[in-house]
Amino acid sequence: MTALGYLDEDRAFIDACLGAAPSSVTADDAFHSIAVIEAAYGSLRSGGRPELVRDD
């Protein structure tokens, strides 16, 4: 990170969008990130702990 923000990460994202480089994040990564966020919201709604499911 620099004083201006996440320049390397921004450049990697732009390069991937332009087809100049492969994406550093896979669709599977995105799926798991969304599952974590949904579990957190579910926990907030229910006041309990989310049930974690591993797919090893």
C-alpha positions in Angstrom: 0.0 0.0 0.0 1.2 3.5 -0.7 0.2 6.9 0.5 -2.3 7.0 -2.4 -3.9 3.6 -1.7 -3.7 0.1 -3.1 -2.0 1.0 -6.4 -0.6 -2.5 -7.1 -4.0 -4.1 -6.5 -5.8 -1.4 -8.6 -3.3 -2.0 -11.4 -3.8 -5.8 -11.3 -7.6 -5.3 -11.4 -7.4 -3.0 -14.4 -5.0 -5.3 -16.2 -7.3 -8.2 -15.7 -10.3 -6.2 -16.9 -8.4 -5.2 -20.1 -7.3 -8.8 -20.7 -3.6 -7.9 -20.2 -3.1 -10.2 -17.2 -5.0 -13.1 -15.5 -7.3 -12.3 -12.6 -5.8 -12.9 -9.2 -9.2 -13.7 -7.8 -11.2 -16.8 -9.0 -14.9 -17.2 -9.2 -14.5 -19.8 -6.4 -12.8 -17.1 -4.2 -15.8 -14.8 -4.9 -18.3 -17.5 -4.0 -16.6 -18.2 -0.7 -16.4 -14.5 0.1 -20.1 -14.1 -0.5 -20.9 -17.2 1.7 -18.9 -15.7 4.6 -20.8 -12.3 4.2 -24.2 -14.1 4.1 -23.3 -16.1 7.2 -22.4 -12.9 9.0 -25.6 -11.2 8.1 -27.6 -14.4 9.1 -25.8 -14.4 12.4 -26.7 -10.7 13.0 -30.4 -11.4 12.1 -30.7 -14.5 14.3 -28.4 -13.3 17.2 -26.6 -16.6 17.0 -23.5 -18.1 15.5 -23.4 -19.0 11.9 -23.0 -22.7 11.0 -19.8 -23.2 9.1 -19.7 -25.8 6.3 -16.3 -26.9 5.0 -16.0 -28.3 1.5 -12.5 -29.7 1.8 
